Amino acid sequence: MARVRDKDSAEAAVPVIMRLARELPTWGQGFAALPPLDEETQSTLEKRYLPIINQLNERIQIQADRIAAAEFYGSENLPAALVKLVNSVQ
């Protein structure tokens, strides 16, 4: 998303975003199929990775706000792809 700076780069981002929208649910299902973690392991992983995940979410939000403020650089496909991506992970 950081590379989206004009209509051409907005359109070029669409296939990548659509691929992610297809792949993320499968990735999540793979995690859901794993056996549950014990409390200590879960706590350790949360302490280690939750700050990284939160930082990534902040970066994504900043880019999404920038792209939306630029009215998706005139792309009609980019907003639809982003909606599909968001819906795929909910």
N, CA, C and O atoms as CSV, one atom per row, in Angstrom:
chain,resi,resn,atom,element,x,y,z
A,1,MET,N,N,0.809,-1.184,0.000
A,1,MET,CA,C,0.000,0.000,0.000
A,1,MET,C,C,0.861,1.260,0.000
A,1,MET,O,O,0.450,2.301,-0.512
A,2,ALA,N,N,2.032,1.162,0.565
A,2,ALA,CA,C,2.907,2.331,0.612
A,2,ALA,C,C,3.364,2.742,-0.787
A,2,ALA,O,O,3.731,3.897,-1.003
A,3,ARG,N,N,3.346,1.816,-1.727
A,3,ARG,CA,C,3.786,2.125,-3.093
A,3,ARG,C,C,2.687,2.753,-3.935
A,3,ARG,O,O,2.950,3.215,-5.045
A,4,VAL,N,N,1.465,2.780,-3.429
A,4,VAL,CA,C,0.371,3.363,-4.189
A,4,VAL,C,C,0.518,4.877,-4.137
A,4,VAL,O,O,0.364,5.493,-3.082
A,5,ARG,N,N,0.820,5.469,-5.297
A,5,ARG,CA,C,1.064,6.909,-5.384
A,5,ARG,C,C,0.329,7.572,-6.541
A,5,ARG,O,O,0.299,8.799,-6.643
A,6,ASP,N,N,-0.269,6.751,-7.421
A,6,ASP,CA,C,-0.994,7.290,-8.564
A,6,ASP,C,C,-1.961,6.213,-9.053
A,6,ASP,O,O,-2.037,5.127,-8.478
A,7,LYS,N,N,-2.700,6.526,-10.123
A,7,LYS,CA,C,-3.706,5.576,-10.597
A,7,LYS,C,C,-3.077,4.265,-11.061
A,7,LYS,O,O,-3.616,3.192,-10.793
A,8,ASP,N,N,-1.958,4.342,-11.745
A,8,ASP,CA,C,-1.310,3.119,-12.236
A,8,ASP,C,C,-0.873,2.216,-11.086
A,8,ASP,O,O,-1.102,1.007,-11.118
A,9,SER,N,N,-0.245,2.804,-10.073
A,9,SER,CA,C,0.197,1.978,-8.945
A,9,SER,C,C,-0.994,1.482,-8.126
A,9,SER,O,O,-0.925,0.414,-7.518
A,10,ALA,N,N,-2.093,2.255,-8.105
A,10,ALA,CA,C,-3.309,1.803,-7.422
A,10,ALA,C,C,-3.870,0.571,-8.130
A,10,ALA,O,O,-4.251,-0.410,-7.491
A,11,GLU,N,N,-3.912,0.639,-9.455
A,11,GLU,CA,C,-4.419,-0.507,-10.220
A,11,GLU,C,C,-3.485,-1.708,-10.098
A,11,GLU,O,O,-3.943,-2.850,-10.067
A,12,ALA,N,N,-2.184,-1.455,-10.030
A,12,ALA,CA,C,-1.215,-2.550,-9.894
A,12,ALA,C,C,-1.340,-3.241,-8.535
A,12,ALA,O,O,-0.997,-4.416,-8.406
A,13,ALA,N,N,-1.820,-2.532,-7.535
A,13,ALA,CA,C,-1.973,-3.116,-6.196
A,13,ALA,C,C,-3.174,-4.048,-6.107
A,13,ALA,O,O,-3.217,-4.914,-5.233
A,14,VAL,N,N,-4.136,-3.887,-6.982
A,14,VAL,CA,C,-5.381,-4.657,-6.901
A,14,VAL,C,C,-5.149,-6.165,-6.952
A,14,VAL,O,O,-5.677,-6.865,-6.087
A,15,PRO,N,N,-4.393,-6.713,-7.909
A,15,PRO,CA,C,-4.202,-8.171,-7.929
A,15,PRO,C,C,-3.504,-8.698,-6.675
A,15,PRO,O,O,-3.808,-9.796,-6.207
A,16,VAL,N,N,-2.587,-7.930,-6.144
A,16,VAL,CA,C,-1.881,-8.347,-4.922
A,16,VAL,C,C,-2.861,-8.399,-3.745
A,16,VAL,O,O,-2.851,-9.351,-2.964
A,17,ILE,N,N,-3.693,-7.387,-3.628
A,17,ILE,CA,C,-4.669,-7.335,-2.547
A,17,ILE,C,C,-5.690,-8.465,-2.704
A,17,ILE,O,O,-6.077,-9.090,-1.716
A,18,MET,N,N,-6.121,-8.727,-3.915
A,18,MET,CA,C,-7.076,-9.811,-4.152
A,18,MET,C,C,-6.461,-11.169,-3.800
A,18,MET,O,O,-7.145,-12.042,-3.265
A,19,ARG,N,N,-5.191,-11.342,-4.097
A,19,ARG,CA,C,-4.506,-12.598,-3.731
A,19,ARG,C,C,-4.489,-12.752,-2.219
A,19,ARG,O,O,-4.761,-13.833,-1.695
A,20,LEU,N,N,-4.168,-11.665,-1.515
A,20,LEU,CA,C,-4.177,-11.713,-0.050
A,20,LEU,C,C,-5.566,-12.034,0.486
A,20,LEU,O,O,-5.706,-12.792,1.446
A,21,ALA,N,N,-6.592,-11.458,-0.134
A,21,ALA,CA,C,-7.968,-11.720,0.295
A,21,ALA,C,C,-8.312,-13.196,0.152
A,21,ALA,O,O,-9.104,-13.727,0.930
A,22,ARG,N,N,-7.728,-13.856,-0.828
A,22,ARG,CA,C,-7.955,-15.299,-1.011
A,22,ARG,C,C,-7.121,-16.126,-0.040
A,22,ARG,O,O,-7.591,-17.151,0.454
A,23,GLU,N,N,-5.892,-15.699,0.241
A,23,GLU,CA,C,-4.964,-16.509,1.025
A,23,GLU,C,C,-5.131,-16.367,2.541
A,23,GLU,O,O,-4.935,-17.339,3.271
A,24,LEU,N,N,-5.483,-15.193,3.019
A,24,LEU,CA,C,-5.548,-14.972,4.466
A,24,LEU,C,C,-6.540,-15.881,5.185
A,24,LEU,O,O,-6.207,-16.377,6.262
A,25,PRO,N,N,-7.736,-16.128,4.657
A,25,PRO,CA,C,-8.641,-17.035,5.368
A,25,PRO,C,C,-8.069,-18.447,5.519
A,25,PRO,O,O,-8.246,-19.082,6.559
A,26,THR,N,N,-7.397,-18.927,4.500
A,26,THR,CA,C,-6.786,-20.259,4.570
A,26,THR,C,C,-5.690,-20.291,5.625
A,26,THR,O,O,-5.561,-21.257,6.377
A,27,TRP,N,N,-4.910,-19.230,5.669
A,27,TRP,CA,C,-3.841,-19.111,6.665
A,27,TRP,C,C,-4.437,-19.133,8.071
A,27,TRP,O,O,-3.932,-19.824,8.956
A,28,GLY,N,N,-5.509,-18.375,8.268
A,28,GLY,CA,C,-6.178,-18.343,9.563
A,28,GLY,C,C,-6.766,-19.688,9.940
A,28,GLY,O,O,-6.708,-20.084,11.104
A,29,GLN,N,N,-7.333,-20.395,8.972
A,29,GLN,CA,C,-7.896,-21.718,9.240
A,29,GLN,C,C,-6.806,-22.689,9.661
A,29,GLN,O,O,-7.029,-23.562,10.500
A,30,GLY,N,N,-5.632,-22.535,9.077
A,30,GLY,CA,C,-4.504,-23.395,9.464
A,30,GLY,C,C,-4.142,-23.197,10.923
A,30,GLY,O,O,-3.855,-24.165,11.628
A,31,PHE,N,N,-4.152,-21.947,11.389
A,31,PHE,CA,C,-3.877,-21.678,12.796
A,31,PHE,C,C,-4.990,-22.208,13.685
A,31,PHE,O,O,-4.725,-22.731,14.767
A,32,ALA,N,N,-6.223,-22.078,13.241
A,32,ALA,CA,C,-7.367,-22.532,14.033
A,32,ALA,C,C,-7.355,-24.046,14.206
A,32,ALA,O,O,-7.889,-24.565,15.186
A,33,ALA,N,N,-6.750,-24.753,13.260
A,33,ALA,CA,C,-6.714,-26.206,13.314
A,33,ALA,C,C,-5.624,-26.736,14.259
A,33,ALA,O,O,-5.604,-27.925,14.580
A,34,LEU,N,N,-4.736,-25.868,14.695
A,34,LEU,CA,C,-3.669,-26.303,15.610
A,34,LEU,C,C,-4.238,-26.582,16.991
A,34,LEU,O,O,-5.252,-26.000,17.375
A,35,PRO,N,N,-3.587,-27.474,17.745
A,35,PRO,CA,C,-4.055,-27.708,19.116
A,35,PRO,C,C,-3.872,-26.446,19.960
A,35,PRO,O,O,-2.978,-25.642,19.696
A,36,PRO,N,N,-4.717,-26.277,20.970
A,36,PRO,CA,C,-4.603,-25.071,21.809
A,36,PRO,C,C,-3.259,-25.016,22.528
A,36,PRO,O,O,-2.668,-26.044,22.861
A,37,LEU,N,N,-2.795,-23.794,22.756
A,37,LEU,CA,C,-1.532,-23.588,23.468
A,37,LEU,C,C,-1.785,-23.563,24.970
A,37,LEU,O,O,-2.866,-23.189,25.427
A,38,ASP,N,N,-0.778,-23.963,25.723
A,38,ASP,CA,C,-0.898,-23.806,27.167
A,38,ASP,C,C,-0.783,-22.314,27.499
A,38,ASP,O,O,-0.284,-21.530,26.693
A,39,GLU,N,N,-1.243,-21.936,28.679
A,39,GLU,CA,C,-1.301,-20.516,29.051
A,39,GLU,C,C,0.057,-19.830,28.975
A,39,GLU,O,O,0.160,-18.706,28.485
A,40,GLU,N,N,1.090,-20.499,29.455
A,40,GLU,CA,C,2.415,-19.883,29.476
A,40,GLU,C,C,2.919,-19.608,28.059
A,40,GLU,O,O,3.444,-18.531,27.779
A,41,THR,N,N,2.756,-20.585,27.172
A,41,THR,CA,C,3.194,-20.416,25.793
A,41,THR,C,C,2.397,-19.305,25.121
A,41,THR,O,O,2.965,-18.462,24.427
A,42,GLN,N,N,1.082,-19.302,25.326
A,42,GLN,CA,C,0.251,-18.263,24.734
A,42,GLN,C,C,0.657,-16.884,25.231
A,42,GLN,O,O,0.752,-15.938,24.448
A,43,SER,N,N,0.893,-16.773,26.522
A,43,SER,CA,C,1.290,-15.492,27.095
A,43,SER,C,C,2.629,-15.026,26.524
A,43,SER,O,O,2.795,-13.852,26.196
A,44,THR,N,N,3.569,-15.940,26.410
A,44,THR,CA,C,4.883,-15.614,25.849
A,44,THR,C,C,4.757,-15.138,24.404
A,44,THR,O,O,5.369,-14.142,24.018
A,45,LEU,N,N,3.966,-15.849,23.612
A,45,LEU,CA,C,3.788,-15.464,22.210
A,45,LEU,C,C,3.078,-14.126,22.086
A,45,LEU,O,O,3.439,-13.311,21.237
A,46,GLU,N,N,2.072,-13.889,22.922
A,46,GLU,CA,C,1.363,-12.609,22.881
A,46,GLU,C,C,2.292,-11.455,23.237
A,46,GLU,O,O,2.265,-10.410,22.586
A,47,LYS,N,N,3.108,-11.639,24.263
A,47,LYS,CA,C,4.036,-10.572,24.658
A,47,LYS,C,C,5.041,-10.281,23.548
A,47,LYS,O,O,5.439,-9.135,23.337
A,48,ARG,N,N,5.438,-11.323,22.852
A,48,ARG,CA,C,6.443,-11.158,21.816
A,48,ARG,C,C,5.867,-10.578,20.527
A,48,ARG,O,O,6.455,-9.678,19.928
A,49,TYR,N,N,4.712,-11.100,20.102
A,49,TYR,CA,C,4.205,-10.767,18.767
A,49,TYR,C,C,3.074,-9.748,18.739
A,49,TYR,O,O,2.875,-9.108,17.706
A,50,LEU,N,N,2.337,-9.570,19.802
A,50,LEU,CA,C,1.243,-8.610,19.793
A,50,LEU,C,C,1.713,-7.183,19.512
A,50,LEU,O,O,1.049,-6.476,18.754
A,51,PRO,N,N,2.833,-6.729,20.091
A,51,PRO,CA,C,3.312,-5.382,19.734
A,51,PRO,C,C,3.656,-5.255,18.247
A,51,PRO,O,O,3.420,-4.207,17.646
A,52,ILE,N,N,4.199,-6.296,17.662
A,52,ILE,CA,C,4.538,-6.267,16.233
A,52,ILE,C,C,3.258,-6.205,15.405
A,52,ILE,O,O,3.170,-5.434,14.449
A,53,ILE,N,N,2.275,-7.009,15.768
A,53,ILE,CA,C,0.996,-7.010,15.052
A,53,ILE,C,C,0.331,-5.646,15.178
A,53,ILE,O,O,-0.197,-5.124,14.195
A,54,ASN,N,N,0.349,-5.067,16.363
A,54,ASN,CA,C,-0.242,-3.739,16.554
A,54,ASN,C,C,0.466,-2.683,15.711
A,54,ASN,O,O,-0.179,-1.802,15.142
A,55,GLN,N,N,1.775,-2.771,15.634
A,55,GLN,CA,C,2.544,-1.824,14.814
A,55,GLN,C,C,2.193,-1.976,13.333
A,55,GLN,O,O,2.035,-0.981,12.626
A,56,LEU,N,N,2.073,-3.206,12.872
A,56,LEU,CA,C,1.680,-3.439,11.482
A,56,LEU,C,C,0.287,-2.895,11.211
A,56,LEU,O,O,0.046,-2.285,10.169
A,57,ASN,N,N,-0.625,-3.113,12.142
A,57,ASN,CA,C,-1.980,-2.580,11.984
A,57,ASN,C,C,-1.974,-1.058,11.892
A,57,ASN,O,O,-2.718,-0.482,11.098
A,58,GLU,N,N,-1.149,-0.409,12.690
A,58,GLU,CA,C,-1.037,1.051,12.634
A,58,GLU,C,C,-0.518,1.509,11.280
A,58,GLU,O,O,-1.027,2.471,10.706
A,59,ARG,N,N,0.492,0.820,10.773
A,59,ARG,CA,C,1.044,1.181,9.460
A,59,ARG,C,C,0.008,0.997,8.357
A,59,ARG,O,O,-0.108,1.828,7.456
A,60,ILE,N,N,-0.734,-0.087,8.435
A,60,ILE,CA,C,-1.785,-0.335,7.448
A,60,ILE,C,C,-2.837,0.762,7.515
A,60,ILE,O,O,-3.295,1.252,6.483
A,61,GLN,N,N,-3.222,1.149,8.733
A,61,GLN,CA,C,-4.234,2.190,8.895
A,61,GLN,C,C,-3.749,3.520,8.326
A,61,GLN,O,O,-4.516,4.231,7.678
A,62,ILE,N,N,-2.500,3.856,8.558
A,62,ILE,CA,C,-1.941,5.102,8.019
A,62,ILE,C,C,-2.006,5.099,6.495
A,62,ILE,O,O,-2.406,6.090,5.884
A,63,GLN,N,N,-1.614,3.983,5.885
A,63,GLN,CA,C,-1.644,3.896,4.425
A,63,GLN,C,C,-3.078,3.919,3.901
A,63,GLN,O,O,-3.362,4.559,2.889
A,64,ALA,N,N,-3.974,3.227,4.586
A,64,ALA,CA,C,-5.377,3.219,4.167
A,64,ALA,C,C,-5.965,4.621,4.235
A,64,ALA,O,O,-6.693,5.036,3.333
A,65,ASP,N,N,-5.655,5.345,5.291
A,65,ASP,CA,C,-6.139,6.725,5.418
A,65,ASP,C,C,-5.575,7.611,4.314
A,65,ASP,O,O,-6.296,8.431,3.745
A,66,ARG,N,N,-4.292,7.450,4.012
A,66,ARG,CA,C,-3.648,8.237,2.958
A,66,ARG,C,C,-4.291,7.958,1.614
A,66,ARG,O,O,-4.597,8.882,0.861
A,67,ILE,N,N,-4.495,6.683,1.312
A,67,ILE,CA,C,-5.065,6.302,0.022
A,67,ILE,C,C,-6.516,6.769,-0.083
A,67,ILE,O,O,-6.942,7.248,-1.134
A,68,ALA,N,N,-7.265,6.632,0.994
A,68,ALA,CA,C,-8.659,7.094,0.980
A,68,ALA,C,C,-8.720,8.612,0.814
A,68,ALA,O,O,-9.566,9.119,0.077
A,69,ALA,N,N,-7.830,9.342,1.494
A,69,ALA,CA,C,-7.802,10.805,1.374
A,69,ALA,C,C,-7.486,11.229,-0.058
A,69,ALA,O,O,-7.921,12.287,-0.512
A,70,ALA,N,N,-6.731,10.401,-0.757
A,70,ALA,CA,C,-6.401,10.685,-2.154
A,70,ALA,C,C,-7.474,10.128,-3.097
A,70,ALA,O,O,-7.289,10.074,-4.313
A,71,GLU,N,N,-8.584,9.722,-2.510
A,71,GLU,CA,C,-9.706,9.163,-3.271
A,71,GLU,C,C,-9.258,8.013,-4.165
A,71,GLU,O,O,-9.652,7.894,-5.325
A,72,PHE,N,N,-8.409,7.164,-3.563
A,72,PHE,CA,C,-7.929,5.936,-4.189
A,72,PHE,C,C,-7.243,6.201,-5.535
A,72,PHE,O,O,-7.185,5.335,-6.408
A,73,TYR,N,N,-6.731,7.416,-5.670
A,73,TYR,CA,C,-5.993,7.831,-6.867
A,73,TYR,C,C,-6.793,7.573,-8.144
A,73,TYR,O,O,-6.225,7.285,-9.198
A,74,GLY,N,N,-8.095,7.677,-8.034
A,74,GLY,CA,C,-8.957,7.517,-9.204
A,74,GLY,C,C,-9.259,6.080,-9.576
A,74,GLY,O,O,-9.939,5.833,-10.572
A,75,SER,N,N,-8.773,5.137,-8.807
A,75,SER,CA,C,-9.032,3.734,-9.114
A,75,SER,C,C,-10.407,3.330,-8.592
A,75,SER,O,O,-10.753,3.609,-7.444
A,76,GLU,N,N,-11.178,2.677,-9.439
A,76,GLU,CA,C,-12.451,2.115,-8.992
A,76,GLU,C,C,-12.258,0.719,-8.422
A,76,GLU,O,O,-13.071,0.260,-7.620
A,77,ASN,N,N,-11.206,0.049,-8.821
A,77,ASN,CA,C,-10.965,-1.331,-8.392
A,77,ASN,C,C,-10.316,-1.411,-7.021
A,77,ASN,O,O,-10.564,-2.363,-6.282
A,78,LEU,N,N,-9.496,-0.440,-6.667
A,78,LEU,CA,C,-8.779,-0.494,-5.398
A,78,LEU,C,C,-9.718,-0.488,-4.196
A,78,LEU,O,O,-9.535,-1.328,-3.315
A,79,PRO,N,N,-10.703,0.392,-4.096
A,79,PRO,CA,C,-11.574,0.340,-2.926
A,79,PRO,C,C,-12.324,-0.988,-2.822
A,79,PRO,O,O,-12.507,-1.515,-1.725
A,80,ALA,N,N,-12.755,-1.525,-3.959
A,80,ALA,CA,C,-13.461,-2.810,-3.940
A,80,ALA,C,C,-12.545,-3.929,-3.454
A,80,ALA,O,O,-12.972,-4.799,-2.695
A,81,ALA,N,N,-11.287,-3.907,-3.889
A,81,ALA,CA,C,-10.328,-4.924,-3.451
A,81,ALA,C,C,-10.063,-4.808,-1.957
A,81,ALA,O,O,-9.966,-5.818,-1.261
A,82,LEU,N,N,-9.945,-3.588,-1.467
A,82,LEU,CA,C,-9.702,-3.393,-0.037
A,82,LEU,C,C,-10.894,-3.850,0.797
A,82,LEU,O,O,-10.715,-4.438,1.864
A,83,VAL,N,N,-12.096,-3.587,0.325
A,83,VAL,CA,C,-13.294,-4.068,1.034
A,83,VAL,C,C,-13.298,-5.596,1.069
A,83,VAL,O,O,-13.599,-6.194,2.102
A,84,LYS,N,N,-12.968,-6.221,-0.051
A,84,LYS,CA,C,-12.917,-7.673,-0.101
A,84,LYS,C,C,-11.868,-8.213,0.875
A,84,LYS,O,O,-12.098,-9.222,1.541
A,85,LEU,N,N,-10.735,-7.551,0.957
A,85,LEU,CA,C,-9.686,-7.980,1.887
A,85,LEU,C,C,-10.168,-7.885,3.327
A,85,LEU,O,O,-9.992,-8.825,4.102
A,86,VAL,N,N,-10.766,-6.776,3.688
A,86,VAL,CA,C,-11.265,-6.605,5.050
A,86,VAL,C,C,-12.320,-7.659,5.363
A,86,VAL,O,O,-12.300,-8.259,6.438
A,87,ASN,N,N,-13.228,-7.884,4.441
A,87,ASN,CA,C,-14.291,-8.868,4.667
A,87,ASN,C,C,-13.732,-10.295,4.777
A,87,ASN,O,O,-14.320,-11.134,5.459
A,88,SER,N,N,-12.627,-10.570,4.127
A,88,SER,CA,C,-12.067,-11.919,4.146
A,88,SER,C,C,-11.452,-12.282,5.493
A,88,SER,O,O,-11.284,-13.463,5.801
A,89,VAL,N,N,-11.123,-11.297,6.281
A,89,VAL,CA,C,-10.483,-11.590,7.577
A,89,VAL,C,C,-11.418,-11.373,8.758
A,89,VAL,O,O,-10.999,-11.466,9.911
A,90,GLN,N,N,-12.664,-11.088,8.477
A,90,GLN,CA,C,-13.613,-10.899,9.581
A,90,GLN,C,C,-14.371,-12.173,9.857
A,90,GLN,O,O,-15.216,-12.208,10.752
